[in-house]
Amino acid sequence: QGRKRQLQDVYAFLLYCRDDLGFPERWMPLSTAKRQELVGSPPTTGQKKQQRTIPLMPDDFEWLLERMVADGKSELSLMTKMLGYYGLREGEICLLDIDESGDVYVGGELKRDIRALQSGAEKEERLALGLDLKGQPGEARSAAKEFLEKGISGLPRAVRTQIKRVAARNSYREVGAAYAQILQRYKPWQELVKRNPGLRPYGLRHGWAWRAHKYSSRPLHYSQAAAFMGHSVETHLKYYSSWVNRKELEEAGKKYNEALQSA
């Protein structure tokens, strides 16, 4: 990418020299195809390996929240609860609309990338589902009501700073980056990473998906989980279908046939 940008700068400079300053034709810059030959391409080793999704497991999530309370990290705790209980992207913390009953909606008024900017498309508001931990009924809704009461003032200062800059940037990526940096510097989180190599702050969202499908005796259908998470069914299956192993498939098939025989 760096080589591509540099050659593009050279191209623009030479074109200006020839067209505007009257340089001879021999200074005509290389064609796009010739420049691409100089840029080259990375070596390929077959199909790109999909990055493994590592969910923050329920016991670890509960332990992390307990440590934050014990350490007096109330602001970090509130944001962590909202992300983990509702499966939000980190930056979506600044897009929340919570009604008095505690129902959480993720606003769709903020465009996320250049393609959306060019198309003028707006994302619709979506309902986010709070998934409690076992033995803690109502905790997700309690966290939502706490956020409704405190607003962004209840979040870490670095996150609040980035939220104030969202409108000017038309992007909430930096909000997520600020939260991730705070979490990665927190020692209890570092302990979790040591126990679960590859775990990232996004593991809070992956953890929601794991609980949606694996934690309850009545798991969510993949299409429902995808809708709550705000992505397509194809994306959902791409990242989370790997959690289905052969033993589960055999048990599912056995139960399905037993149900037919008893019907």
Secondary structure, DSSP 8 states (H G I E B T S, - for coil): -HHHHHHHHHHHHHHHHHHHH---GGG----HHHHHHHH------SS----------HHHHHHHHHHHHHTT-HHHHHHHHHHHHHT--GGGGGGEEE-TT--EEE---S--SHHHHHHT-----EEE-----TT-TTHHHHHHHHHHHHGGGGS-HHHHHHHHTHHHHT--HHHHHHHHHHHHTSHHHHHHHHHSTT--TTHHHHHHHHHHHHTSSS---HHHHHHHHTS-HHHHHHHHGGG--HHHHHHHHHHHHHHHHH-
